[in-house]
């Protein structure tokens, strides 16, 4: 349950077949994430199947939000966080981390709205390329990204190291 609103979300879902404009009684907004959003972020990430590890600890998420305040975005319905996208920026390339929308609200345009907002911010800042990772057990999201202009790369291997 998110701030006592979870029970209301199914009703909202039924009211919103697809977000294409204002919906009476539903106030959707996208804004920068704050450290106070952390509990809802963790709920959304767990629901999306993200592994919650050291990088998702509160202090680590707060560091990311402080470093990337304009590209760490949440989408809210009536002040309840229902999706997020964390965008990192190194001066020329953008990187998407932890992009998720609550399952019951997927396919209604919220993810597209978040992605479009982040792409606009990246473009304003001179980003020339945006990349991200998709877990092998989450390939059902690939068509969404392809519809939004991303191409699947098969020429790369990801490597990482915990410090």
N, C-alpha and C positions, 0 to 999 in steps of 0.2 A: 504494500500500500504506500502511495506517495502522498504525504501530508493529508491523509484522509480523503483523497480524491479518486483513488483507484476505482471505487464502486461507481463513480460517475463516468469514467472513461468509456465503458461500453455504450452508454447512451449517446455520448459524443460521437463515437465511431459510427453509430447508426445514422446520426444527423449529417455526417460528412462523407458522402460517397466518394468524392475526390475534391481536394482543395483547388479551386480555380479562381476564387475570388472571396470576398467577405461572406461569411456564413453567420446569419443572425444568432446572437447569443454565444458565439464562440470567438474568443479573442486570441488570435495566433500572433506570436511575435518571435523574432529571432534577435538575440542579443548576446553579448560576450558572457561567457561562463564566469562564475565567481567561486571562490573556495567554499562558500556556503552551499553550493550545488553538489558538493562531493557525495553525500549519501545517496542522492538520486542518481548521480552518474554511476556509482557502483551497482545500484539495482539494475539500471539499464544495461550496463556491460555484462553483468552476470546473466541476465535474461537473454542477451545476444550470444552467450557462449564464450565470451572472452575469458582467458585465463587471468585470474587476478593474482598478480605477483608483486615483486618489489616495485616495479615501475608504476603500479596502480595504488601504491600506498599514498595516504593523504599528502604527506610532505612532498612526494615526487610529483603528484598531480598539481599541487600548488606551485611548485617550481615551473612546471610547464605552462600553467596559466599566467604566471608572472612574466615569463619569457615571451609568450605568444598571446598577449591579451586581446589583440584585435582579430586573431584567426582561430581562437578557441570559442566556438559558438554553440549555443543551445537554442532549441526551439521549444516554445512554451505554449500551452493552451490554458487560458485563464490562470496564468502564473504557475502552472505545474509543468516542470521539465518533462518533455516526452521524447526528446532526441538530442543528440550531440554530435559534433564533429570537431576534432582537434586538428588544427592545421599548424604545421611548423614551417619556418621560412628561413633559408640561409643566405638570403640576399639575391639569389637568382632562381632557385628551385623551391617548389613547395612540396611538402610531404603531408599526407593525410594519415592521421592516427585515430583509432577508436571512434569510428563513425557508426552510429547505431540509432535506430528509432524503435520505440516500444513495439513489440510484435503485433499487438492488436490495432496499431495505427499504421502499420506498413502498407504500402501500396495506395496511400491516400495523398501523396504529393509532399509530405513533410520532409522526407529525405532529399528529394529533388530540390526543394526550397533551401534547405541547409547547404547542399552541395553548390547550388547556383550562387548563394551569398558568399561562400568561401572563395569560389572561382572569381567572382567580381573583385573581392578584396585582394586576392593574389594578383590579378591583372593590374589593378590600380598601383600595386607595389612593384611592378616590373617582373613578376615571375614568368619565366619562359617555359617551364615544364612542371607538371605535377605528377607525383608517383605515390604509390601506396602498396601494401601487401594484402593479399587475400589468403586466408588459411585454406589448406587443401580440403578441409571438411565443410567449407562454406562457399563452394563454387556456384551455388544457385544465385548468388548476387552478381555474377559476372554480366548477365544480360542488362541489368540496371546500369552498370557502369558503361557498357558498350552503347546503350541508348543515349548516354550522356557524353559521348565523344571520346571515351577512353579506349585504348587498344590493349589487347592481351599480349604481354611480352613472354616469349619462351626462350629468350637468349640470355637470361640472367639466373644466377643462383644467389640466394640470400645467405649471408653469413653474419653471425653476431657473437658477441662476447659480453658476459656479465662482468662488471667491475666491482 
